[in-house]
Amino acid sequence: MALVIDNGHLLYDENDDRCKVFVKQSQGMLFGFGVFIDKGCPSETKKYWGKWDWNNQEKSLLNIMESGGKWDGWEVNNVN
């Protein structure tokens, strides 16, 4: 089953190539950087970041969608 999370404003669908999540570690903590579909304008994506937990990925994504910080600057195709 594919992971699909919809918080009413943003959508994450792991089967949609526009949706991505990158996990990076800094200062002993994990952070997820997500690219989500803007439901108000489905042709656009929005980027938010926040704390990440590999044991609870769905909750991590939902928390990032609801209260994560905005991020810009990286071209998502160049993130390793």
mmJSON file of the N, C-alpha and C atoms, coordinates in Angstrom:
{"data_MODEL":{"atom_site":{
"group_PDB":["ATOM","ATOM","ATOM","ATOM","ATOM","ATOM","ATOM","ATOM","ATOM","ATOM","ATOM","ATOM","ATOM","ATOM","ATOM","ATOM","ATOM","ATOM","ATOM","ATOM","ATOM","ATOM","ATOM","ATOM","ATOM","ATOM","ATOM","ATOM","ATOM","ATOM","ATOM","ATOM","ATOM","ATOM","ATOM","ATOM","ATOM","ATOM","ATOM","ATOM","ATOM","ATOM","ATOM","ATOM","ATOM","ATOM","ATOM","ATOM","ATOM","ATOM","ATOM","ATOM","ATOM","ATOM","ATOM","ATOM","ATOM","ATOM","ATOM","ATOM","ATOM","ATOM","ATOM","ATOM","ATOM","ATOM","ATOM","ATOM","ATOM","ATOM","ATOM","ATOM","ATOM","ATOM","ATOM","ATOM","ATOM","ATOM","ATOM","ATOM","ATOM","ATOM","ATOM","ATOM","ATOM","ATOM","ATOM","ATOM","ATOM","ATOM","ATOM","ATOM","ATOM","ATOM","ATOM","ATOM","ATOM","ATOM","ATOM","ATOM","ATOM","ATOM","ATOM","ATOM","ATOM","ATOM","ATOM","ATOM","ATOM","ATOM","ATOM","ATOM","ATOM","ATOM","ATOM","ATOM","ATOM","ATOM","ATOM","ATOM","ATOM","ATOM","ATOM","ATOM","ATOM","ATOM","ATOM","ATOM","ATOM","ATOM","ATOM","ATOM","ATOM","ATOM","ATOM","ATOM","ATOM","ATOM","ATOM","ATOM","ATOM","ATOM","ATOM","ATOM","ATOM","ATOM","ATOM","ATOM","ATOM","ATOM","ATOM","ATOM","ATOM","ATOM","ATOM","ATOM","ATOM","ATOM","ATOM","ATOM","ATOM","ATOM","ATOM","ATOM","ATOM","ATOM","ATOM","ATOM","ATOM","ATOM","ATOM","ATOM","ATOM","ATOM","ATOM","ATOM","ATOM","ATOM","ATOM","ATOM","ATOM","ATOM","ATOM","ATOM","ATOM","ATOM","ATOM","ATOM","ATOM","ATOM","ATOM","ATOM","ATOM","ATOM","ATOM","ATOM","ATOM","ATOM","ATOM","ATOM","ATOM","ATOM","ATOM","ATOM","ATOM","ATOM","ATOM","ATOM","ATOM","ATOM","ATOM","ATOM","ATOM","ATOM","ATOM","ATOM","ATOM","ATOM","ATOM","ATOM","ATOM","ATOM","ATOM","ATOM","ATOM","ATOM","ATOM","ATOM","ATOM","ATOM","ATOM","ATOM","ATOM","ATOM","ATOM","ATOM","ATOM","ATOM","ATOM","ATOM"],
"id":[1,2,3,4,5,6,7,8,9,10,11,12,13,14,15,16,17,18,19,20,21,22,23,24,25,26,27,28,29,30,31,32,33,34,35,36,37,38,39,40,41,42,43,44,45,46,47,48,49,50,51,52,53,54,55,56,57,58,59,60,61,62,63,64,65,66,67,68,69,70,71,72,73,74,75,76,77,78,79,80,81,82,83,84,85,86,87,88,89,90,91,92,93,94,95,96,97,98,99,100,101,102,103,104,105,106,107,108,109,110,111,112,113,114,115,116,117,118,119,120,121,122,123,124,125,126,127,128,129,130,131,132,133,134,135,136,137,138,139,140,141,142,143,144,145,146,147,148,149,150,151,152,153,154,155,156,157,158,159,160,161,162,163,164,165,166,167,168,169,170,171,172,173,174,175,176,177,178,179,180,181,182,183,184,185,186,187,188,189,190,191,192,193,194,195,196,197,198,199,200,201,202,203,204,205,206,207,208,209,210,211,212,213,214,215,216,217,218,219,220,221,222,223,224,225,226,227,228,229,230,231,232,233,234,235,236,237,238,239,240],
"type_symbol":["N","C","C","N","C","C","N","C","C","N","C","C","N","C","C","N","C","C","N","C","C","N","C","C","N","C","C","N","C","C","N","C","C","N","C","C","N","C","C","N","C","C","N","C","C","N","C","C","N","C","C","N","C","C","N","C","C","N","C","C","N","C","C","N","C","C","N","C","C","N","C","C","N","C","C","N","C","C","N","C","C","N","C","C","N","C","C","N","C","C","N","C","C","N","C","C","N","C","C","N","C","C","N","C","C","N","C","C","N","C","C","N","C","C","N","C","C","N","C","C","N","C","C","N","C","C","N","C","C","N","C","C","N","C","C","N","C","C","N","C","C","N","C","C","N","C","C","N","C","C","N","C","C","N","C","C","N","C","C","N","C","C","N","C","C","N","C","C","N","C","C","N","C","C","N","C","C","N","C","C","N","C","C","N","C","C","N","C","C","N","C","C","N","C","C","N","C","C","N","C","C","N","C","C","N","C","C","N","C","C","N","C","C","N","C","C","N","C","C","N","C","C","N","C","C","N","C","C","N","C","C","N","C","C","N","C","C","N","C","C"],
"label_atom_id":["N","CA","C","N","CA","C","N","CA","C","N","CA","C","N","CA","C","N","CA","C","N","CA","C","N","CA","C","N","CA","C","N","CA","C","N","CA","C","N","CA","C","N","CA","C","N","CA","C","N","CA","C","N","CA","C","N","CA","C","N","CA","C","N","CA","C","N","CA","C","N","CA","C","N","CA","C","N","CA","C","N","CA","C","N","CA","C","N","CA","C","N","CA","C","N","CA","C","N","CA","C","N","CA","C","N","CA","C","N","CA","C","N","CA","C","N","CA","C","N","CA","C","N","CA","C","N","CA","C","N","CA","C","N","CA","C","N","CA","C","N","CA","C","N","CA","C","N","CA","C","N","CA","C","N","CA","C","N","CA","C","N","CA","C","N","CA","C","N","CA","C","N","CA","C","N","CA","C","N","CA","C","N","CA","C","N","CA","C","N","CA","C","N","CA","C","N","CA","C","N","CA","C","N","CA","C","N","CA","C","N","CA","C","N","CA","C","N","CA","C","N","CA","C","N","CA","C","N","CA","C","N","CA","C","N","CA","C","N","CA","C","N","CA","C","N","CA","C","N","CA","C","N","CA","C","N","CA","C","N","CA","C","N","CA","C","N","CA","C","N","CA","C","N","CA","C","N","CA","C"],
"label_alt_id":[null,null,null,null,null,null,null,null,null,null,null,null,null,null,null,null,null,null,null,null,null,null,null,null,null,null,null,null,null,null,null,null,null,null,null,null,null,null,null,null,null,null,null,null,null,null,null,null,null,null,null,null,null,null,null,null,null,null,null,null,null,null,null,null,null,null,null,null,null,null,null,null,null,null,null,null,null,null,null,null,null,null,null,null,null,null,null,null,null,null,null,null,null,null,null,null,null,null,null,null,null,null,null,null,null,null,null,null,null,null,null,null,null,null,null,null,null,null,null,null,null,null,null,null,null,null,null,null,null,null,null,null,null,null,null,null,null,null,null,null,null,null,null,null,null,null,null,null,null,null,null,null,null,null,null,null,null,null,null,null,null,null,null,null,null,null,null,null,null,null,null,null,null,null,null,null,null,null,null,null,null,null,null,null,null,null,null,null,null,null,null,null,null,null,null,null,null,null,null,null,null,null,null,null,null,null,null,null,null,null,null,null,null,null,null,null,null,null,null,null,null,null,null,null,null,null,null,null,null,null,null,null,null,null,null,null,null,null,null,null],
"label_comp_id":["MET","MET","MET","ALA","ALA","ALA","LEU","LEU","LEU","VAL","VAL","VAL","ILE","ILE","ILE","ASP","ASP","ASP","ASN","ASN","ASN","GLY","GLY","GLY","HIS","HIS","HIS","LEU","LEU","LEU","LEU","LEU","LEU","TYR","TYR","TYR","ASP","ASP","ASP","GLU","GLU","GLU","ASN","ASN","ASN","ASP","ASP","ASP","ASP","ASP","ASP","ARG","ARG","ARG","CYS","CYS","CYS","LYS","LYS","LYS","VAL","VAL","VAL","PHE","PHE","PHE","VAL","VAL","VAL","LYS","LYS","LYS","GLN","GLN","GLN","SER","SER","SER","GLN","GLN","GLN","GLY","GLY","GLY","MET","MET","MET","LEU","LEU","LEU","PHE","PHE","PHE","GLY","GLY","GLY","PHE","PHE","PHE","GLY","GLY","GLY","VAL","VAL","VAL","PHE","PHE","PHE","ILE","ILE","ILE","ASP","ASP","ASP","LYS","LYS","LYS","GLY","GLY","GLY","CYS","CYS","CYS","PRO","PRO","PRO","SER","SER","SER","GLU","GLU","GLU","THR","THR","THR","LYS","LYS","LYS","LYS","LYS","LYS","TYR","TYR","TYR","TRP","TRP","TRP","GLY","GLY","GLY","LYS","LYS","LYS","TRP","TRP","TRP","ASP","ASP","ASP","TRP","TRP","TRP","ASN","ASN","ASN","ASN","ASN","ASN","GLN","GLN","GLN","GLU","GLU","GLU","LYS","LYS","LYS","SER","SER","SER","LEU","LEU","LEU","LEU","LEU","LEU","ASN","ASN","ASN","ILE","ILE","ILE","MET","MET","MET","GLU","GLU","GLU","SER","SER","SER","GLY","GLY","GLY","GLY","GLY","GLY","LYS","LYS","LYS","TRP","TRP","TRP","ASP","ASP","ASP","GLY","GLY","GLY","TRP","TRP","TRP","GLU","GLU","GLU","VAL","VAL","VAL","ASN","ASN","ASN","ASN","ASN","ASN","VAL","VAL","VAL","ASN","ASN","ASN"],
"label_asym_id":["A","A","A","A","A","A","A","A","A","A","A","A","A","A","A","A","A","A","A","A","A","A","A","A","A","A","A","A","A","A","A","A","A","A","A","A","A","A","A","A","A","A","A","A","A","A","A","A","A","A","A","A","A","A","A","A","A","A","A","A","A","A","A","A","A","A","A","A","A","A","A","A","A","A","A","A","A","A","A","A","A","A","A","A","A","A","A","A","A","A","A","A","A","A","A","A","A","A","A","A","A","A","A","A","A","A","A","A","A","A","A","A","A","A","A","A","A","A","A","A","A","A","A","A","A","A","A","A","A","A","A","A","A","A","A","A","A","A","A","A","A","A","A","A","A","A","A","A","A","A","A","A","A","A","A","A","A","A","A","A","A","A","A","A","A","A","A","A","A","A","A","A","A","A","A","A","A","A","A","A","A","A","A","A","A","A","A","A","A","A","A","A","A","A","A","A","A","A","A","A","A","A","A","A","A","A","A","A","A","A","A","A","A","A","A","A","A","A","A","A","A","A","A","A","A","A","A","A","A","A","A","A","A","A","A","A","A","A","A","A"],
"label_entity_id":["1","1","1","1","1","1","1","1","1","1","1","1","1","1","1","1","1","1","1","1","1","1","1","1","1","1","1","1","1","1","1","1","1","1","1","1","1","1","1","1","1","1","1","1","1","1","1","1","1","1","1","1","1","1","1","1","1","1","1","1","1","1","1","1","1","1","1","1","1","1","1","1","1","1","1","1","1","1","1","1","1","1","1","1","1","1","1","1","1","1","1","1","1","1","1","1","1","1","1","1","1","1","1","1","1","1","1","1","1","1","1","1","1","1","1","1","1","1","1","1","1","1","1","1","1","1","1","1","1","1","1","1","1","1","1","1","1","1","1","1","1","1","1","1","1","1","1","1","1","1","1","1","1","1","1","1","1","1","1","1","1","1","1","1","1","1","1","1","1","1","1","1","1","1","1","1","1","1","1","1","1","1","1","1","1","1","1","1","1","1","1","1","1","1","1","1","1","1","1","1","1","1","1","1","1","1","1","1","1","1","1","1","1","1","1","1","1","1","1","1","1","1","1","1","1","1","1","1","1","1","1","1","1","1","1","1","1","1","1","1"],
"label_seq_id":[1,1,1,2,2,2,3,3,3,4,4,4,5,5,5,6,6,6,7,7,7,8,8,8,9,9,9,10,10,10,11,11,11,12,12,12,13,13,13,14,14,14,15,15,15,16,16,16,17,17,17,18,18,18,19,19,19,20,20,20,21,21,21,22,22,22,23,23,23,24,24,24,25,25,25,26,26,26,27,27,27,28,28,28,29,29,29,30,30,30,31,31,31,32,32,32,33,33,33,34,34,34,35,35,35,36,36,36,37,37,37,38,38,38,39,39,39,40,40,40,41,41,41,42,42,42,43,43,43,44,44,44,45,45,45,46,46,46,47,47,47,48,48,48,49,49,49,50,50,50,51,51,51,52,52,52,53,53,53,54,54,54,55,55,55,56,56,56,57,57,57,58,58,58,59,59,59,60,60,60,61,61,61,62,62,62,63,63,63,64,64,64,65,65,65,66,66,66,67,67,67,68,68,68,69,69,69,70,70,70,71,71,71,72,72,72,73,73,73,74,74,74,75,75,75,76,76,76,77,77,77,78,78,78,79,79,79,80,80,80],
"pdbx_PDB_ins_code":[null,null,null,null,null,null,null,null,null,null,null,null,null,null,null,null,null,null,null,null,null,null,null,null,null,null,null,null,null,null,null,null,null,null,null,null,null,null,null,null,null,null,null,null,null,null,null,null,null,null,null,null,null,null,null,null,null,null,null,null,null,null,null,null,null,null,null,null,null,null,null,null,null,null,null,null,null,null,null,null,null,null,null,null,null,null,null,null,null,null,null,null,null,null,null,null,null,null,null,null,null,null,null,null,null,null,null,null,null,null,null,null,null,null,null,null,null,null,null,null,null,null,null,null,null,null,null,null,null,null,null,null,null,null,null,null,null,null,null,null,null,null,null,null,null,null,null,null,null,null,null,null,null,null,null,null,null,null,null,null,null,null,null,null,null,null,null,null,null,null,null,null,null,null,null,null,null,null,null,null,null,null,null,null,null,null,null,null,null,null,null,null,null,null,null,null,null,null,null,null,null,null,null,null,null,null,null,null,null,null,null,null,null,null,null,null,null,null,null,null,null,null,null,null,null,null,null,null,null,null,null,null,null,null,null,null,null,null,null,null],
"Cartn_x":[0.846,0.0,0.889,0.539,1.31,0.98,1.994,1.807,1.215,0.01,-0.661,-1.108,-0.674,-1.042,-1.653,-2.828,-3.561,-3.981,-3.451,-3.838,-4.856,-5.43,-6.431,-5.863,-4.587,-3.942,-2.802,-2.12,-0.983,-1.226,-0.567,-0.704,0.679,0.943,2.14,1.679,2.111,1.778,3.078,3.542,4.838,4.862,3.712,3.663,3.706,3.674,3.742,5.19,5.779,7.192,7.487,6.477,6.698,6.903,6.409,6.514,7.807,8.548,9.824,10.044,10.883,11.336,12.811,13.602,15.024,15.271,16.074,16.368,17.857,18.142,19.517,19.707,20.936,21.256,22.102,21.783,22.561,22.463,23.583,23.643,22.966,23.154,22.623,21.133,20.49,19.05,18.791,17.67,17.262,16.211,16.34,15.381,14.926,13.622,13.06,12.745,13.08,12.791,11.825,10.583,9.548,9.128,8.781,8.198,6.781,5.793,4.387,3.61,2.49,1.598,0.697,0.585,-0.307,-1.709,-2.622,-3.971,-4.759,-4.392,-5.061,-4.653,-3.483,-2.952,-2.13,-2.789,-2.126,-0.93,-0.764,0.405,1.65,1.485,2.61,2.958,4.232,4.672,5.147,5.111,5.584,6.609,7.588,8.659,8.652,8.635,8.68,9.624,10.169,11.086,10.725,11.202,10.968,11.638,11.414,12.01,11.54,12.435,12.139,12.35,11.473,11.58,11.353,12.404,12.276,11.23,10.995,10.023,8.589,8.394,7.051,7.052,7.303,7.44,6.157,5.022,3.755,3.485,3.687,3.481,4.495,5.735,6.752,6.336,5.873,5.434,4.246,3.282,2.112,2.513,3.404,3.871,4.594,5.406,6.103,5.093,4.078,3.054,2.285,2.027,1.185,1.951,3.217,3.909,5.393,5.803,7.207,7.597,8.893,9.419,9.536,9.338,9.498,10.979,11.291,12.671,12.685,13.709,13.931,15.41,15.769,17.177,17.745,17.347,17.869,17.034,17.702,16.998,16.838,15.626,15.397,16.072,16.388,17.08,18.553,19.086,20.5,20.764,19.763,19.938,20.411,21.466,21.986,21.726],
"Cartn_y":[-1.183,0.0,1.243,2.195,3.429,4.371,5.114,6.099,7.365,7.725,8.947,9.68,10.927,11.737,13.027,13.352,14.545,15.291,16.511,17.274,18.358,18.303,19.284,20.395,20.725,21.792,21.261,20.251,19.658,18.167,17.604,16.183,15.583,14.446,13.656,12.304,11.953,10.67,10.073,8.993,8.446,7.931,7.774,7.351,8.523,9.739,10.94,11.43,11.522,11.915,13.296,14.139,15.481,15.453,14.432,14.321,13.603,14.214,13.644,13.931,13.122,13.404,13.016,13.916,13.701,13.793,12.904,12.912,13.203,14.191,14.602,14.658,14.418,14.478,15.706,16.387,17.533,17.597,17.809,17.969,16.806,15.601,14.406,14.189,14.983,14.841,14.606,13.956,13.736,14.757,15.251,16.21,15.734,15.828,15.484,16.745,16.723,17.824,17.285,17.764,17.225,18.174,17.571,18.304,17.767,18.662,18.286,18.993,18.423,19.049,20.031,21.229,22.258,21.977,21.566,21.204,22.391,23.613,24.801,25.111,24.637,24.831,23.586,22.504,21.208,21.171,22.196,22.215,22.713,23.2,23.722,22.779,22.844,22.097,23.073,22.62,23.399,22.56,23.225,22.531,22.935,21.913,22.135,21.12,21.474,20.581,20.516,19.457,19.3,18.035,17.732,16.545,15.276,14.3,13.046,11.862,10.864,9.62,8.463,7.672,6.55,5.544,5.448,4.491,4.967,6.222,6.766,7.777,7.275,8.13,8.885,8.207,8.857,10.04,9.837,10.929,12.045,11.682,12.698,13.563,12.925,13.688,14.583,14.048,14.847,16.044,15.839,16.956,18.003,17.564,18.507,19.289,18.606,19.273,20.305,20.001,20.875,21.998,21.759,22.807,22.925,22.378,22.457,23.832,24.076,25.326,25.251,26.387,26.434,26.378,25.791,25.79,25.997,26.652,26.908,26.758,26.923,26.998,25.749,24.573,23.35,22.978,22.59,21.931,20.485,20.001,18.678,17.566,17.783,16.759,16.655,17.644,17.661,17.315,16.883,16.555,15.115,14.922,13.556,13.134],
"Cartn_z":[0.0,0.0,0.0,-0.809,-0.925,0.226,0.652,1.71,1.106,1.55,1.117,2.372,2.508,3.667,3.155,3.672,3.253,4.511,4.706,5.894,5.566,4.361,3.963,3.106,3.299,2.535,1.676,2.179,1.484,1.306,0.296,0.011,-0.203,0.442,0.166,-0.352,-1.56,-2.174,-2.697,-2.079,-2.46,-3.896,-4.529,-5.931,-6.902,-6.399,-7.238,-7.242,-8.421,-8.538,-7.98,-7.835,-7.285,-5.778,-5.11,-3.652,-3.289,-2.379,-1.965,-0.485,0.124,1.482,1.562,2.122,2.331,3.824,4.353,5.786,5.966,6.795,7.084,8.592,9.035,10.46,10.742,11.84,12.302,13.813,14.47,15.919,16.646,16.108,16.745,16.563,15.717,15.485,14.005,13.705,12.324,11.928,10.694,10.153,8.779,8.536,7.242,6.463,5.184,4.27,3.23,3.267,2.405,1.31,0.177,-0.947,-1.099,-0.997,-0.959,-2.065,-2.458,-3.431,-2.698,-3.241,-2.7,-3.228,-2.351,-2.797,-3.339,-2.93,-3.453,-4.88,-5.272,-6.622,-6.956,-7.373,-7.516,-8.468,-9.293,-10.177,-9.445,-8.196,-7.423,-6.273,-5.872,-4.701,-3.635,-2.395,-1.246,-0.499,0.11,0.826,2.297,3.167,4.609,5.236,6.402,7.109,8.579,9.247,10.676,11.194,12.461,13.092,12.388,12.365,11.68,12.611,12.495,13.258,12.286,12.04,11.104,11.568,12.875,13.398,13.26,12.922,12.759,11.613,10.412,9.243,8.905,8.999,8.664,9.593,10.902,11.851,11.618,11.309,11.027,9.846,8.771,7.597,7.93,8.668,9.03,9.889,10.858,11.688,10.853,9.903,9.026,8.193,7.67,6.859,7.679,8.943,9.76,10.444,10.815,11.574,11.246,10.12,9.738,9.23,9.208,8.675,7.161,6.489,5.038,4.692,3.549,3.071,1.566,1.107,-0.316,-0.604,-1.826,-2.177,-2.81,-2.357,-2.952,-4.157,-5.204,-6.297,-5.859,-5.773,-5.19,-5.979,-7.234,-8.011,-7.637,-6.907,-6.556,-5.098,-4.357,-2.942,-2.829,-2.08,-1.853,-0.432],
"occupancy":[1.0,1.0,1.0,1.0,1.0,1.0,1.0,1.0,1.0,1.0,1.0,1.0,1.0,1.0,1.0,1.0,1.0,1.0,1.0,1.0,1.0,1.0,1.0,1.0,1.0,1.0,1.0,1.0,1.0,1.0,1.0,1.0,1.0,1.0,1.0,1.0,1.0,1.0,1.0,1.0,1.0,1.0,1.0,1.0,1.0,1.0,1.0,1.0,1.0,1.0,1.0,1.0,1.0,1.0,1.0,1.0,1.0,1.0,1.0,1.0,1.0,1.0,1.0,1.0,1.0,1.0,1.0,1.0,1.0,1.0,1.0,1.0,1.0,1.0,1.0,1.0,1.0,1.0,1.0,1.0,1.0,1.0,1.0,1.0,1.0,1.0,1.0,1.0,1.0,1.0,1.0,1.0,1.0,1.0,1.0,1.0,1.0,1.0,1.0,1.0,1.0,1.0,1.0,1.0,1.0,1.0,1.0,1.0,1.0,1.0,1.0,1.0,1.0,1.0,1.0,1.0,1.0,1.0,1.0,1.0,1.0,1.0,1.0,1.0,1.0,1.0,1.0,1.0,1.0,1.0,1.0,1.0,1.0,1.0,1.0,1.0,1.0,1.0,1.0,1.0,1.0,1.0,1.0,1.0,1.0,1.0,1.0,1.0,1.0,1.0,1.0,1.0,1.0,1.0,1.0,1.0,1.0,1.0,1.0,1.0,1.0,1.0,1.0,1.0,1.0,1.0,1.0,1.0,1.0,1.0,1.0,1.0,1.0,1.0,1.0,1.0,1.0,1.0,1.0,1.0,1.0,1.0,1.0,1.0,1.0,1.0,1.0,1.0,1.0,1.0,1.0,1.0,1.0,1.0,1.0,1.0,1.0,1.0,1.0,1.0,1.0,1.0,1.0,1.0,1.0,1.0,1.0,1.0,1.0,1.0,1.0,1.0,1.0,1.0,1.0,1.0,1.0,1.0,1.0,1.0,1.0,1.0,1.0,1.0,1.0,1.0,1.0,1.0,1.0,1.0,1.0,1.0,1.0,1.0,1.0,1.0,1.0,1.0,1.0,1.0],
"B_iso_or_equiv":[0.0,0.0,0.0,0.0,0.0,0.0,0.0,0.0,0.0,0.0,0.0,0.0,0.0,0.0,0.0,0.0,0.0,0.0,0.0,0.0,0.0,0.0,0.0,0.0,0.0,0.0,0.0,0.0,0.0,0.0,0.0,0.0,0.0,0.0,0.0,0.0,0.0,0.0,0.0,0.0,0.0,0.0,0.0,0.0,0.0,0.0,0.0,0.0,0.0,0.0,0.0,0.0,0.0,0.0,0.0,0.0,0.0,0.0,0.0,0.0,0.0,0.0,0.0,0.0,0.0,0.0,0.0,0.0,0.0,0.0,0.0,0.0,0.0,0.0,0.0,0.0,0.0,0.0,0.0,0.0,0.0,0.0,0.0,0.0,0.0,0.0,0.0,0.0,0.0,0.0,0.0,0.0,0.0,0.0,0.0,0.0,0.0,0.0,0.0,0.0,0.0,0.0,0.0,0.0,0.0,0.0,0.0,0.0,0.0,0.0,0.0,0.0,0.0,0.0,0.0,0.0,0.0,0.0,0.0,0.0,0.0,0.0,0.0,0.0,0.0,0.0,0.0,0.0,0.0,0.0,0.0,0.0,0.0,0.0,0.0,0.0,0.0,0.0,0.0,0.0,0.0,0.0,0.0,0.0,0.0,0.0,0.0,0.0,0.0,0.0,0.0,0.0,0.0,0.0,0.0,0.0,0.0,0.0,0.0,0.0,0.0,0.0,0.0,0.0,0.0,0.0,0.0,0.0,0.0,0.0,0.0,0.0,0.0,0.0,0.0,0.0,0.0,0.0,0.0,0.0,0.0,0.0,0.0,0.0,0.0,0.0,0.0,0.0,0.0,0.0,0.0,0.0,0.0,0.0,0.0,0.0,0.0,0.0,0.0,0.0,0.0,0.0,0.0,0.0,0.0,0.0,0.0,0.0,0.0,0.0,0.0,0.0,0.0,0.0,0.0,0.0,0.0,0.0,0.0,0.0,0.0,0.0,0.0,0.0,0.0,0.0,0.0,0.0,0.0,0.0,0.0,0.0,0.0,0.0,0.0,0.0,0.0,0.0,0.0,0.0],
"pdbx_formal_charge":[null,null,null,null,null,null,null,null,null,null,null,null,null,null,null,null,null,null,null,null,null,null,null,null,null,null,null,null,null,null,null,null,null,null,null,null,null,null,null,null,null,null,null,null,null,null,null,null,null,null,null,null,null,null,null,null,null,null,null,null,null,null,null,null,null,null,null,null,null,null,null,null,null,null,null,null,null,null,null,null,null,null,null,null,null,null,null,null,null,null,null,null,null,null,null,null,null,null,null,null,null,null,null,null,null,null,null,null,null,null,null,null,null,null,null,null,null,null,null,null,null,null,null,null,null,null,null,null,null,null,null,null,null,null,null,null,null,null,null,null,null,null,null,null,null,null,null,null,null,null,null,null,null,null,null,null,null,null,null,null,null,null,null,null,null,null,null,null,null,null,null,null,null,null,null,null,null,null,null,null,null,null,null,null,null,null,null,null,null,null,null,null,null,null,null,null,null,null,null,null,null,null,null,null,null,null,null,null,null,null,null,null,null,null,null,null,null,null,null,null,null,null,null,null,null,null,null,null,null,null,null,null,null,null,null,null,null,null,null,null],
"auth_seq_id":[1,1,1,2,2,2,3,3,3,4,4,4,5,5,5,6,6,6,7,7,7,8,8,8,9,9,9,10,10,10,11,11,11,12,12,12,13,13,13,14,14,14,15,15,15,16,16,16,17,17,17,18,18,18,19,19,19,20,20,20,21,21,21,22,22,22,23,23,23,24,24,24,25,25,25,26,26,26,27,27,27,28,28,28,29,29,29,30,30,30,31,31,31,32,32,32,33,33,33,34,34,34,35,35,35,36,36,36,37,37,37,38,38,38,39,39,39,40,40,40,41,41,41,42,42,42,43,43,43,44,44,44,45,45,45,46,46,46,47,47,47,48,48,48,49,49,49,50,50,50,51,51,51,52,52,52,53,53,53,54,54,54,55,55,55,56,56,56,57,57,57,58,58,58,59,59,59,60,60,60,61,61,61,62,62,62,63,63,63,64,64,64,65,65,65,66,66,66,67,67,67,68,68,68,69,69,69,70,70,70,71,71,71,72,72,72,73,73,73,74,74,74,75,75,75,76,76,76,77,77,77,78,78,78,79,79,79,80,80,80],
"auth_comp_id":["MET","MET","MET","ALA","ALA","ALA","LEU","LEU","LEU","VAL","VAL","VAL","ILE","ILE","ILE","ASP","ASP","ASP","ASN","ASN","ASN","GLY","GLY","GLY","HIS","HIS","HIS","LEU","LEU","LEU","LEU","LEU","LEU","TYR","TYR","TYR","ASP","ASP","ASP","GLU","GLU","GLU","ASN","ASN","ASN","ASP","ASP","ASP","ASP","ASP","ASP","ARG","ARG","ARG","CYS","CYS","CYS","LYS","LYS","LYS","VAL","VAL","VAL","PHE","PHE","PHE","VAL","VAL","VAL","LYS","LYS","LYS","GLN","GLN","GLN","SER","SER","SER","GLN","GLN","GLN","GLY","GLY","GLY","MET","MET","MET","LEU","LEU","LEU","PHE","PHE","PHE","GLY","GLY","GLY","PHE","PHE","PHE","GLY","GLY","GLY","VAL","VAL","VAL","PHE","PHE","PHE","ILE","ILE","ILE","ASP","ASP","ASP","LYS","LYS","LYS","GLY","GLY","GLY","CYS","CYS","CYS","PRO","PRO","PRO","SER","SER","SER","GLU","GLU","GLU","THR","THR","THR","LYS","LYS","LYS","LYS","LYS","LYS","TYR","TYR","TYR","TRP","TRP","TRP","GLY","GLY","GLY","LYS","LYS","LYS","TRP","TRP","TRP","ASP","ASP","ASP","TRP","TRP","TRP","ASN","ASN","ASN","ASN","ASN","ASN","GLN","GLN","GLN","GLU","GLU","GLU","LYS","LYS","LYS","SER","SER","SER","LEU","LEU","LEU","LEU","LEU","LEU","ASN","ASN","ASN","ILE","ILE","ILE","MET","MET","MET","GLU","GLU","GLU","SER","SER","SER","GLY","GLY","GLY","GLY","GLY","GLY","LYS","LYS","LYS","TRP","TRP","TRP","ASP","ASP","ASP","GLY","GLY","GLY","TRP","TRP","TRP","GLU","GLU","GLU","VAL","VAL","VAL","ASN","ASN","ASN","ASN","ASN","ASN","VAL","VAL","VAL","ASN","ASN","ASN"],
"auth_asym_id":["A","A","A","A","A","A","A","A","A","A","A","A","A","A","A","A","A","A","A","A","A","A","A","A","A","A","A","A","A","A","A","A","A","A","A","A","A","A","A","A","A","A","A","A","A","A","A","A","A","A","A","A","A","A","A","A","A","A","A","A","A","A","A","A","A","A","A","A","A","A","A","A","A","A","A","A","A","A","A","A","A","A","A","A","A","A","A","A","A","A","A","A","A","A","A","A","A","A","A","A","A","A","A","A","A","A","A","A","A","A","A","A","A","A","A","A","A","A","A","A","A","A","A","A","A","A","A","A","A","A","A","A","A","A","A","A","A","A","A","A","A","A","A","A","A","A","A","A","A","A","A","A","A","A","A","A","A","A","A","A","A","A","A","A","A","A","A","A","A","A","A","A","A","A","A","A","A","A","A","A","A","A","A","A","A","A","A","A","A","A","A","A","A","A","A","A","A","A","A","A","A","A","A","A","A","A","A","A","A","A","A","A","A","A","A","A","A","A","A","A","A","A","A","A","A","A","A","A","A","A","A","A","A","A","A","A","A","A","A","A"],
"auth_atom_id":["N","CA","C","N","CA","C","N","CA","C","N","CA","C","N","CA","C","N","CA","C","N","CA","C","N","CA","C","N","CA","C","N","CA","C","N","CA","C","N","CA","C","N","CA","C","N","CA","C","N","CA","C","N","CA","C","N","CA","C","N","CA","C","N","CA","C","N","CA","C","N","CA","C","N","CA","C","N","CA","C","N","CA","C","N","CA","C","N","CA","C","N","CA","C","N","CA","C","N","CA","C","N","CA","C","N","CA","C","N","CA","C","N","CA","C","N","CA","C","N","CA","C","N","CA","C","N","CA","C","N","CA","C","N","CA","C","N","CA","C","N","CA","C","N","CA","C","N","CA","C","N","CA","C","N","CA","C","N","CA","C","N","CA","C","N","CA","C","N","CA","C","N","CA","C","N","CA","C","N","CA","C","N","CA","C","N","CA","C","N","CA","C","N","CA","C","N","CA","C","N","CA","C","N","CA","C","N","CA","C","N","CA","C","N","CA","C","N","CA","C","N","CA","C","N","CA","C","N","CA","C","N","CA","C","N","CA","C","N","CA","C","N","CA","C","N","CA","C","N","CA","C","N","CA","C","N","CA","C","N","CA","C","N","CA","C","N","CA","C","N","CA","C","N","CA","C","N","CA","C"],
"pdbx_PDB_model_num":[1,1,1,1,1,1,1,1,1,1,1,1,1,1,1,1,1,1,1,1,1,1,1,1,1,1,1,1,1,1,1,1,1,1,1,1,1,1,1,1,1,1,1,1,1,1,1,1,1,1,1,1,1,1,1,1,1,1,1,1,1,1,1,1,1,1,1,1,1,1,1,1,1,1,1,1,1,1,1,1,1,1,1,1,1,1,1,1,1,1,1,1,1,1,1,1,1,1,1,1,1,1,1,1,1,1,1,1,1,1,1,1,1,1,1,1,1,1,1,1,1,1,1,1,1,1,1,1,1,1,1,1,1,1,1,1,1,1,1,1,1,1,1,1,1,1,1,1,1,1,1,1,1,1,1,1,1,1,1,1,1,1,1,1,1,1,1,1,1,1,1,1,1,1,1,1,1,1,1,1,1,1,1,1,1,1,1,1,1,1,1,1,1,1,1,1,1,1,1,1,1,1,1,1,1,1,1,1,1,1,1,1,1,1,1,1,1,1,1,1,1,1,1,1,1,1,1,1,1,1,1,1,1,1,1,1,1,1,1,1]
}}}
